[in-house]
Amino acid sequence: MNNPLFELRKLLNPTHAEYIGTITSVKHPEYRVQIDGGSGPVLCTSGTTYNLGARVFIANQVILRPAPTGQHSEIEI
């Protein structure tokens, strides 16, 4: 049984963040991803093959999934 207060705390304070970026270098399974918003390049890994220029979600230096194209906004809480 989970503690409801602990579950609420996990929702309010996530332990990891997901970022959106564009792949700038491909050498499967290693990819260099430029994070949107100007925070710089990140070296990531993935079991899935992605093309140069693809937009992806990343967290903890792992590519999670493809990201949709279009506008994005940054929200600080």
mmCIF file of the C-alpha atoms, coordinates in Angstrom:
data_MODEL
# 
_entry.id   MODEL 
# 
loop_
_atom_site.group_PDB 
_atom_site.id 
_atom_site.type_symbol 
_atom_site.label_atom_id 
_atom_site.label_alt_id 
_atom_site.label_comp_id 
_atom_site.label_asym_id 
_atom_site.label_entity_id 
_atom_site.label_seq_id 
_atom_site.pdbx_PDB_ins_code 
_atom_site.Cartn_x 
_atom_site.Cartn_y 
_atom_site.Cartn_z 
_atom_site.occupancy 
_atom_site.B_iso_or_equiv 
_atom_site.pdbx_formal_charge 
_atom_site.auth_seq_id 
_atom_site.auth_comp_id 
_atom_site.auth_asym_id 
_atom_site.auth_atom_id 
_atom_site.pdbx_PDB_model_num 
ATOM 1  C CA . MET A 1 1  ? 0.000  0.000  0.000   1.00 0.00 ? 1  MET A CA 1 
ATOM 2  C CA . ASN A 1 2  ? 1.405  3.381  -1.037  1.00 0.00 ? 2  ASN A CA 1 
ATOM 3  C CA . ASN A 1 3  ? 1.476  6.391  1.205   1.00 0.00 ? 3  ASN A CA 1 
ATOM 4  C CA . PRO A 1 4  ? -0.831 9.069  -0.357  1.00 0.00 ? 4  PRO A CA 1 
ATOM 5  C CA . LEU A 1 5  ? 1.392  11.887 0.898   1.00 0.00 ? 5  LEU A CA 1 
ATOM 6  C CA . PHE A 1 6  ? 4.440  10.281 -0.737  1.00 0.00 ? 6  PHE A CA 1 
ATOM 7  C CA . GLU A 1 7  ? 2.541  9.929  -4.038  1.00 0.00 ? 7  GLU A CA 1 
ATOM 8  C CA . LEU A 1 8  ? 1.512  13.608 -3.914  1.00 0.00 ? 8  LEU A CA 1 
ATOM 9  C CA . ARG A 1 9  ? 5.109  14.606 -3.216  1.00 0.00 ? 9  ARG A CA 1 
ATOM 10 C CA . LYS A 1 10 ? 6.305  12.629 -6.267  1.00 0.00 ? 10 LYS A CA 1 
ATOM 11 C CA . LEU A 1 11 ? 3.796  14.507 -8.445  1.00 0.00 ? 11 LEU A CA 1 
ATOM 12 C CA . LEU A 1 12 ? 4.803  17.924 -7.121  1.00 0.00 ? 12 LEU A CA 1 
ATOM 13 C CA . ASN A 1 13 ? 8.571  17.267 -7.156  1.00 0.00 ? 13 ASN A CA 1 
ATOM 14 C CA . PRO A 1 14 ? 9.471  15.019 -10.083 1.00 0.00 ? 14 PRO A CA 1 
ATOM 15 C CA . THR A 1 15 ? 12.785 13.228 -9.737  1.00 0.00 ? 15 THR A CA 1 
ATOM 16 C CA . HIS A 1 16 ? 13.731 13.662 -13.384 1.00 0.00 ? 16 HIS A CA 1 
ATOM 17 C CA . ALA A 1 17 ? 12.937 16.095 -16.152 1.00 0.00 ? 17 ALA A CA 1 
ATOM 18 C CA . GLU A 1 18 ? 12.271 15.341 -19.800 1.00 0.00 ? 18 GLU A CA 1 
ATOM 19 C CA . TYR A 1 19 ? 13.755 17.656 -22.396 1.00 0.00 ? 19 TYR A CA 1 
ATOM 20 C CA . ILE A 1 20 ? 13.087 18.099 -26.103 1.00 0.00 ? 20 ILE A CA 1 
ATOM 21 C CA . GLY A 1 21 ? 16.038 18.296 -28.449 1.00 0.00 ? 21 GLY A CA 1 
ATOM 22 C CA . THR A 1 22 ? 17.248 17.770 -31.999 1.00 0.00 ? 22 THR A CA 1 
ATOM 23 C CA . ILE A 1 23 ? 19.746 15.057 -32.938 1.00 0.00 ? 23 ILE A CA 1 
ATOM 24 C CA . THR A 1 24 ? 22.904 16.678 -34.321 1.00 0.00 ? 24 THR A CA 1 
ATOM 25 C CA . SER A 1 25 ? 25.228 13.655 -34.514 1.00 0.00 ? 25 SER A CA 1 
ATOM 26 C CA . VAL A 1 26 ? 24.438 9.993  -35.166 1.00 0.00 ? 26 VAL A CA 1 
ATOM 27 C CA . LYS A 1 27 ? 26.683 7.054  -34.296 1.00 0.00 ? 27 LYS A CA 1 
ATOM 28 C CA . HIS A 1 28 ? 24.190 4.404  -33.161 1.00 0.00 ? 28 HIS A CA 1 
ATOM 29 C CA . PRO A 1 29 ? 23.722 3.718  -30.246 1.00 0.00 ? 29 PRO A CA 1 
ATOM 30 C CA . GLU A 1 30 ? 25.295 7.092  -29.300 1.00 0.00 ? 30 GLU A CA 1 
ATOM 31 C CA . TYR A 1 31 ? 23.639 10.343 -30.318 1.00 0.00 ? 31 TYR A CA 1 
ATOM 32 C CA . ARG A 1 32 ? 24.460 13.989 -29.670 1.00 0.00 ? 32 ARG A CA 1 
ATOM 33 C CA . VAL A 1 33 ? 21.285 15.964 -28.971 1.00 0.00 ? 33 VAL A CA 1 
ATOM 34 C CA . GLN A 1 34 ? 21.024 19.775 -28.932 1.00 0.00 ? 34 GLN A CA 1 
ATOM 35 C CA . ILE A 1 35 ? 18.500 20.700 -26.233 1.00 0.00 ? 35 ILE A CA 1 
ATOM 36 C CA . ASP A 1 36 ? 15.885 23.287 -27.218 1.00 0.00 ? 36 ASP A CA 1 
ATOM 37 C CA . GLY A 1 37 ? 16.167 26.459 -25.188 1.00 0.00 ? 37 GLY A CA 1 
ATOM 38 C CA . GLY A 1 38 ? 19.932 26.730 -25.502 1.00 0.00 ? 38 GLY A CA 1 
ATOM 39 C CA . SER A 1 39 ? 21.203 24.581 -22.634 1.00 0.00 ? 39 SER A CA 1 
ATOM 40 C CA . GLY A 1 40 ? 23.719 22.877 -24.917 1.00 0.00 ? 40 GLY A CA 1 
ATOM 41 C CA . PRO A 1 41 ? 24.486 19.480 -26.452 1.00 0.00 ? 41 PRO A CA 1 
ATOM 42 C CA . VAL A 1 42 ? 23.997 16.220 -24.544 1.00 0.00 ? 42 VAL A CA 1 
ATOM 43 C CA . LEU A 1 43 ? 25.484 12.817 -25.397 1.00 0.00 ? 43 LEU A CA 1 
ATOM 44 C CA . CYS A 1 44 ? 22.625 10.269 -25.275 1.00 0.00 ? 44 CYS A CA 1 
ATOM 45 C CA . THR A 1 45 ? 22.075 6.587  -25.984 1.00 0.00 ? 45 THR A CA 1 
ATOM 46 C CA . SER A 1 46 ? 19.155 4.689  -27.481 1.00 0.00 ? 46 SER A CA 1 
ATOM 47 C CA . GLY A 1 47 ? 18.327 1.166  -28.559 1.00 0.00 ? 47 GLY A CA 1 
ATOM 48 C CA . THR A 1 48 ? 16.192 2.600  -31.365 1.00 0.00 ? 48 THR A CA 1 
ATOM 49 C CA . THR A 1 49 ? 17.760 4.059  -34.506 1.00 0.00 ? 49 THR A CA 1 
ATOM 50 C CA . TYR A 1 50 ? 17.007 7.753  -35.162 1.00 0.00 ? 50 TYR A CA 1 
ATOM 51 C CA . ASN A 1 51 ? 17.876 9.975  -38.123 1.00 0.00 ? 51 ASN A CA 1 
ATOM 52 C CA . LEU A 1 52 ? 19.944 13.137 -38.063 1.00 0.00 ? 52 LEU A CA 1 
ATOM 53 C CA . GLY A 1 53 ? 17.687 16.134 -37.364 1.00 0.00 ? 53 GLY A CA 1 
ATOM 54 C CA . ALA A 1 54 ? 14.977 14.126 -35.595 1.00 0.00 ? 54 ALA A CA 1 
ATOM 55 C CA . ARG A 1 55 ? 13.307 15.773 -32.595 1.00 0.00 ? 55 ARG A CA 1 
ATOM 56 C CA . VAL A 1 56 ? 13.265 13.565 -29.500 1.00 0.00 ? 56 VAL A CA 1 
ATOM 57 C CA . PHE A 1 57 ? 12.420 13.519 -25.794 1.00 0.00 ? 57 PHE A CA 1 
ATOM 58 C CA . ILE A 1 58 ? 15.401 12.765 -23.542 1.00 0.00 ? 58 ILE A CA 1 
ATOM 59 C CA . ALA A 1 59 ? 15.835 12.145 -19.810 1.00 0.00 ? 59 ALA A CA 1 
ATOM 60 C CA . ASN A 1 60 ? 18.929 11.041 -17.895 1.00 0.00 ? 60 ASN A CA 1 
ATOM 61 C CA . GLN A 1 61 ? 20.979 10.899 -21.138 1.00 0.00 ? 61 GLN A CA 1 
ATOM 62 C CA . VAL A 1 62 ? 18.600 8.374  -22.711 1.00 0.00 ? 62 VAL A CA 1 
ATOM 63 C CA . ILE A 1 63 ? 16.410 9.071  -25.746 1.00 0.00 ? 63 ILE A CA 1 
ATOM 64 C CA . LEU A 1 64 ? 12.878 8.137  -24.702 1.00 0.00 ? 64 LEU A CA 1 
ATOM 65 C CA . ARG A 1 65 ? 10.745 8.649  -27.816 1.00 0.00 ? 65 ARG A CA 1 
ATOM 66 C CA . PRO A 1 66 ? 10.228 10.899 -30.855 1.00 0.00 ? 66 PRO A CA 1 
ATOM 67 C CA . ALA A 1 67 ? 8.950  14.406 -30.131 1.00 0.00 ? 67 ALA A CA 1 
ATOM 68 C CA . PRO A 1 68 ? 6.310  16.214 -32.176 1.00 0.00 ? 68 PRO A CA 1 
ATOM 69 C CA . THR A 1 69 ? 7.389  19.053 -34.426 1.00 0.00 ? 69 THR A CA 1 
ATOM 70 C CA . GLY A 1 70 ? 6.135  22.563 -33.829 1.00 0.00 ? 70 GLY A CA 1 
ATOM 71 C CA . GLN A 1 71 ? 6.315  25.272 -31.195 1.00 0.00 ? 71 GLN A CA 1 
ATOM 72 C CA . HIS A 1 72 ? 7.264  24.646 -27.592 1.00 0.00 ? 72 HIS A CA 1 
ATOM 73 C CA . SER A 1 73 ? 7.212  26.794 -24.489 1.00 0.00 ? 73 SER A CA 1 
ATOM 74 C CA . GLU A 1 74 ? 9.124  26.716 -21.238 1.00 0.00 ? 74 GLU A CA 1 
ATOM 75 C CA . ILE A 1 75 ? 7.314  26.911 -17.908 1.00 0.00 ? 75 ILE A CA 1 
ATOM 76 C CA . GLU A 1 76 ? 9.057  27.512 -14.588 1.00 0.00 ? 76 GLU A CA 1 
ATOM 77 C CA . ILE A 1 77 ? 7.305  26.486 -11.420 1.00 0.00 ? 77 ILE A CA 1 
# 
